[in-house]
């Protein structure tokens, strides 16, 4: 059975897309820990991040870097935090989170909620800064 991320990539579930390449898809997390929290996933469904083959693994971070730069250009923050946890969805993914302090990237705190309009506007703003 396809993961929720595969369904998002295939357009079966709507998403707030930030960027896409032949091998990767980046979209806003709908349960963000911070404004702009973005997920970068390989289009190939592989459960664990370190099970990605060498070729895919070597290319996911440069793609994530471009997304992170667009995030930083859009969301005022000190840094873009990076986390690979992978317990929530059985599909390898990287969390990119705008942060100003360590607690901003805590996955134990209450998730933020934004309206559909706010999410669309944010995705559009980040996309405009994606190179």
Protein Blocks (a to p, Z undefined) as FASTA:
>chain_A
ZZfklmmmnopaccddfbdcfkbccdddfbbfbehiacdddfbdcfblklpcfklmmmmm
mmmmmmmmmmmmmmgcfbdcdddeklmpgcdcddddddfbfklmpckbccddddfklmmm
mmmmmmmmpZZ
